[in-house]
Amino acid sequence: QVQLVESGGGMVQAGGSLRLSCAVSGRTFSRYLMGWFRQAPGKEREFVAAVNALGKRTYYADSVKGRFTISRDNAKSTVFLQMNSLKPDDTAVYYCASEGPLSGSYVYTSERRYDYWGQGTQVTVSS
């Protein structure tokens, strides 16, 4: 059974930082693309960042480029999202996601690329 467990969310003032973690179990973590998505109240879930299986290539939404950094530790089956210079617009529930084994035809920004999802962690940025 594949499980993804996020941690590290919380409340922070604008300009502050948070580091999210997502621990994966039940599959060979190092084989798969990992992504972070977020969903703000009243909005659809949106892509935030992704990192390829070996951690050599990263991808970001324009809204977070230069402020967020995605990374992974394959030895610990964990993916991270370092969030700096946070803004109130970053307030959302953040989800990590693991690529599906047969989902390679979907672009990394699409939810369809990912078969496994965490439960989400709340990030609240106050002004």
Backbone torsions as a table, in degrees:
resi	resn	phi	psi	omega
1	GLN	NA	124.6	-179.0
2	VAL	-83.2	132.5	178.0
3	GLN	-132.3	139.3	174.4
4	LEU	-124.6	126.3	-177.5
5	VAL	-126.2	114.5	179.2
6	GLU	-89.1	154.7	173.7
7	SER	-154.1	166.3	174.2
8	GLY	103.6	-4.0	177.7
9	GLY	-70.9	172.8	179.3
10	GLY	163.1	-164.0	-179.4
11	MET	-111.3	136.1	-178.4
12	VAL	-147.4	154.0	176.9
13	GLN	-80.3	156.1	177.3
14	ALA	-54.4	137.5	-177.2
15	GLY	92.9	-11.5	-178.8
16	GLY	-83.2	-174.7	-176.0
17	SER	-133.1	152.7	171.7
18	LEU	-144.2	152.6	175.6
19	ARG	-124.6	117.2	177.3
20	LEU	-92.8	145.6	175.6
21	SER	-125.8	152.6	177.3
22	CYS	-141.8	112.7	179.5
23	ALA	-95.8	132.1	-175.9
24	VAL	-114.7	136.7	175.1
25	SER	-136.9	159.1	175.8
26	GLY	92.2	1.8	175.6
27	ARG	-153.8	167.8	179.0
28	THR	-79.2	93.1	-171.2
29	PHE	-52.6	-42.7	-170.6
30	SER	-70.1	-3.7	-179.1
31	ARG	-90.8	-11.6	-164.8
32	TYR	-125.0	144.2	168.7
33	LEU	-59.2	142.2	175.8
34	MET	-122.1	144.4	-179.5
35	GLY	-135.6	160.2	170.4
36	TRP	-119.9	136.0	174.8
37	PHE	-126.9	167.2	175.6
38	ARG	-145.6	154.6	177.6
39	GLN	-136.2	116.9	177.0
40	ALA	-88.7	158.8	179.9
41	PRO	-56.9	129.3	178.3
42	GLY	77.1	5.6	-178.1
43	LYS	-122.7	162.9	176.1
44	GLU	-77.3	157.1	176.7
45	ARG	-67.6	139.9	-176.6
46	GLU	-131.7	152.5	177.4
47	PHE	-68.2	141.4	176.8
48	VAL	-116.5	-55.0	-175.9
49	ALA	-160.9	159.8	176.1
50	ALA	-148.1	156.2	177.8
51	VAL	-138.0	138.0	-176.8
52	ASN	-74.0	176.2	-169.2
53	ALA	-59.7	-38.0	-177.7
54	LEU	-92.1	-1.5	178.7
55	GLY	78.7	13.1	-175.6
56	LYS	-90.6	-20.8	-178.5
57	ARG	-127.1	135.4	179.4
58	THR	-126.7	155.2	-176.0
59	TYR	-139.2	141.8	-176.0
60	TYR	-136.9	149.3	167.3
61	ALA	-69.8	148.3	-178.9
62	ASP	-58.3	-32.5	-175.4
63	SER	-68.5	-17.9	-177.9
64	VAL	-119.0	-4.9	-177.1
65	LYS	-58.9	132.8	-179.4
66	GLY	88.5	-13.1	-179.8
67	ARG	-115.3	-34.5	-178.5
68	PHE	-107.2	149.2	176.4
69	THR	-134.4	124.7	176.1
70	ILE	-99.4	141.9	177.4
71	SER	-151.3	170.4	179.8
72	ARG	-146.6	152.8	174.7
73	ASP	-122.5	99.0	-175.0
74	ASN	-67.4	-26.7	178.1
75	ALA	-67.9	-26.4	-179.1
76	LYS	-108.5	4.0	179.5
77	SER	51.8	46.1	-175.2
78	THR	-134.6	139.6	173.6
79	VAL	-117.0	147.3	-175.2
80	PHE	-123.7	155.1	170.5
81	LEU	-134.9	106.3	176.1
82	GLN	-87.6	121.9	-175.9
83	MET	-117.4	115.6	179.0
84	ASN	-115.4	165.0	178.5
85	SER	48.4	48.7	-175.6
86	LEU	-66.1	146.7	-179.8
87	LYS	-121.6	157.8	176.1
88	PRO	-54.6	-32.4	178.6
89	ASP	-66.8	-12.8	177.2
90	ASP	-82.2	-6.3	178.9
91	THR	-60.9	123.7	-176.2
92	ALA	-177.7	170.4	166.3
93	VAL	-89.7	127.1	-177.8
94	TYR	-102.7	132.1	-178.5
95	TYR	-120.3	136.7	168.1
96	CYS	-96.0	156.2	-175.7
97	ALA	-147.2	147.0	-178.3
98	SER	-118.1	133.7	-176.4
99	GLU	-56.4	140.6	174.0
100	GLY	-77.4	152.6	-177.0
101	PRO	-66.8	-21.7	-178.1
102	LEU	-120.9	24.2	-172.4
103	SER	-105.9	12.9	-174.0
104	GLY	-63.5	-16.1	-179.3
105	SER	-78.3	-12.8	179.1
106	TYR	-90.9	145.8	178.6
107	VAL	-68.6	152.3	-173.8
108	TYR	-65.1	-17.3	178.1
109	THR	-83.5	-8.9	-176.5
110	SER	-90.1	138.2	176.8
111	GLU	-61.7	-25.4	-178.3
112	ARG	-68.2	-15.0	178.1
113	ARG	-72.1	-20.3	-169.2
114	TYR	-115.3	127.8	-179.2
115	ASP	-98.4	-19.0	-174.3
116	TYR	-125.6	136.3	-174.6
117	TRP	-133.5	148.1	172.2
118	GLY	-81.4	179.4	-176.9
119	GLN	-84.2	-14.1	178.9
120	GLY	96.5	149.7	176.0
121	THR	-135.3	135.9	-174.4
122	GLN	-81.2	132.0	171.3
123	VAL	-120.8	124.2	-179.9
124	THR	-124.6	124.1	-179.5
125	VAL	-114.8	119.0	-178.9
126	SER	-96.7	150.1	-178.5
127	SER	-89.1	NA	NA
